[in-house]
């Protein structure tokens, strides 16, 4: 049973998806007695896109308005990919409302000029009916790891259906917002409880980027989860739930903060295999602007 008076966690989804990507993870957290708020970014999951110009700061403000409606003063923000960018923007704009961060498959640095240009080109193409299907087919499978693609065809098919069902205008808006986001590393307040999580098979955000993000937050080494790609909470929901629950325990004072070498200690989060190292080094340029 969820604790209505416990520390809440807001779950922030990846690009072209919605809060449904967190369904299994949210259920696992609720079963642990955590208060969970799945969040659908504007334009996704039935939330109106609105008329505001593209900006992740606008989305961060939407998150805080959700906390206001729920009567929540501070919350843990857990974001995957784009959701991690939103979490970092919320921390910068509303630090007093963020009790901790769990960042999955995300980076604190801004896009390079080349990646930003790719995003803007993606935004132009995704709204064209004659190009949309080929663009989705080329980029969406890259969002999950090789293990998921090989062993869970049903998940990949469901993912494709979700992306095809997303409003192209909302995807374009989000891509433009992501392309314009600032480098969050200089503004990141060291000392906020945080965990940075990488998929061993993530071909879009490499391990060096995860280390940079963790260093900016003073979060120690990233946790690397085996058999997961860029959508780790969807591919390994129990692992994601355990990491988020442990972070909430830190916020609540139930457990001490981890030491510098604790992040990889739990046997559930296997040491990086040689396959994982290779995948983390080689970011897919075709999909770099799909995340």
N, C-alpha and C positions, 0 to 999 in steps of 0.2 A: 504493500500500500504506500502511495506517495505521501510524504510528510508535507502538509500544506504550509507549515511554518519553517521548513528547513531551507537551506541555501538553494536557490533556484539556478538552473542552468538553461541558457537559451541556445538552441541548436540552429546554426546558420549554414545554409546549403550551398552547394557548388553551382557553377554556371549552367543554365538551361535545365536544371533540376528543380525540385521543390522540397518541402520538409519531409516528403515521403522517403527521401534517401536515408533519413535517420530513423525510420520506423522500427527496425529491429533493435537498434542501439537504444532508442528511447524506451522501448518496452523493457530492455534489460536494466536500464537505469531506474525506471519506475518500480520494477521488481525488487530493486535494492533500497527502495524507500526514498528515492530522490524526486525532487520537484522539477519537472521537465516542461519547458516551453518551446515547442517546435515553432519556427518562424518562417513564414513565406515572404521572401523579398518582393518588393513591388514589381508587378508584372507576372509573378509566378504563383502557382498554387491557388489561383482565384483572387489574389490581391490585385487591386487596380494599379495600373502603371502610373497614372497621374500625368501631370503636365510639366513637372519640374525638369530642368536640363539634367543630363546624365552626371551623376556624382555619387561616389560611395559615401561621402559625408551625409548626403540626404538619407541614404539607407541607414547609416549609423544613428541618425536622429530618429528614424522610424523605430529602430530597436529600443531606444530610450523611451519613446512614446508608448511602446508596448509594455515596458516595465511600469510606466506610470499608470496605465490602465489596469494592470494586475496588482497595483499597490506594492510593488517591489522596489526597495531602495537601491540594492546592489545585487548583482548576479554574476555567476560564472558565464563567460561567453565561450562557446565551443564552435569553431568554424572550420569548414573544409574548403580548400582552394579559395574561390571567391568569398565564401563565408569567413575565411580567415582574414581576408583583406578588410571585410566589413568590421570584424572584431577589432582589428588594429586601428581602424578609423574611429571606432567608438571609444577605444582606450585613449586615443589622442584628444578627442573632442569632449569626452565625458569621463575622465579618469575616476571621479568619485562614485561613478555608478558601476564600475567593473571591479569585482572582487578577485577574479583570476581569469586566465586565458588558457584554452586548450586549442592549439593550432595544428591542424592536420593538412599535410600536403600543400603548404602555403609558403610564401616568402614575404619578408618585410621590405625588401628592396623594390624600387619602382621598376617598371619595364625599361628595357633598353629601347633606343629609338627604333630599332628594327622590329622588335616584338610589338611595340605600340602601333607601328605602322601595319603590322600583320593583323592586329586586333581591329583596327579601323577598316581594313579591307574585308575582314570577316563580317563586320557589321553591315557593310554595303552589300555583301553577297547573300547573307542569310535572309534578307527580306525579298530576294528575287526568287520567285517560284521556280524558275527554270534552273537555278543553281542550288537550291536549298538541299534537295535530297542527296546530291553527290557530295556536298560539303559535310552533311551530317554523317554519311556513310564513311567518309575518309577520316573524320576526326573522332567520332564518339568511341569506337573500340579502343583508342589510345588512352582513354580515361581510366581503364582498368588494367591490372597487371596481366602478365602472360599466364600465370596460374589460373586466374579467373577466366580468361578467354578460353583456356584449354579445358577446364573442368566444369564450368558453370555457364553453359550456353543459354540457359533460361534467364539468368541474370543479365547477360549481355543483350538478349532480345528485349527484355523488359526495359533496360536502359535506353535502347534505341527508340522504343515506343514513347518513353517519357520525353526524350529530346525532340522527337518529331512532333509531339503534342504541345511543346512550348510555343508561346507567342513569339513569332520572329521579331516583332518590334521590341519586345521586352529583352530578348537576347541581344539585339543590336544596342539597345540602351545600356545594358549591363556591360557589354564589351567596351563601349565608349567610356563608361565610368571607370572601368578597370584600367584602361589605357592612360587615363588622366590622373590616376592616383599618385600621391607623392611617395618619396622614400620615407618609410616609417621608422627606419633604424635610428636616426638622430633624436626622434621624439619619444622613443620607447622608454618608459620609466622602469629602470632596473629595480627589482624588489617586489613587483607584482607577482604573486604566485603564477607560474606558467609551466606548461609542458608543450614541447614541440615534437610532433610525431611525423615520421616519414615512412612511406611504404618502400620496402626493399626493391620492389619492381616498378616504382614510379619513374616513368620516362619523361615527365614534364617538369617536375621540380626535383633537382638533383640534391644529393646529400650535402654538398658544399653550401647550397642555398639554405637548407634547413639548419646547418650549423651556424651560418651567419645570423639567421633569425633568432636562434636560441641564444647566441652570444649577445645580441642587442637587448634581449629581455633578461639577461642574467639567469637563464633557465637551465644551465648545464648542458650536457650532451643531448642531442635529439634521441628519442626512442625510435628504433627502427623495427618495424613489424614485418615479419616474413609473409610471403604469399599475398602481398597486397600491392596495388598500384596507386593511382592518383585519387581514387575514391575510397580511401581506407575505411571510413565508417560504414560504407555500403558493403564492402568486400569482407571486412573483419569486424562486424558489429560488436561482438562480445569483447574483443580486445579494446576497441574504442571505448566501450562502456566502462571497462575496468579502469582504464587510464583516467577517464573523466571522474569516476567515483572516487578514485584515490586523490585527485586534485581537490574535489569538494571536501574530502576528509582533512586535507591540509588547511583549507580555508576555515573549516570548523574547529581546527586544533586537535583533531582526533589522532593525527599522525604527524611526526616531524617532517620538515622539508627534506627532500632527498639530498644526499651528499653528492660530490662531483662524479662519482662512478656508479651511482645507484640506478641511473636511468635504464641501463641494459641488464640489470641484475635479475629481474623476474624471468623465469625460464619460459614463460609464455611468449616473450618477445625475444626471439632467437637472435644469436649473434648474426651479423650480416654475412650471408653466404657469398661465395664468389660470384654467383649469378646476381645477387642483390647489388654487389659493388659495381658490376658492369652496368646494370640498368640505371643505377643512380648517377653514374658518370655521364651517360649518353643521353642527354635530353633531346627528345624528338623535335626537330625544328618545324616539322609540319604541324605538330600539335601544340607547340609552345604557346600559341595565342588562343588555344581552345580551353585553357584552364584559368 
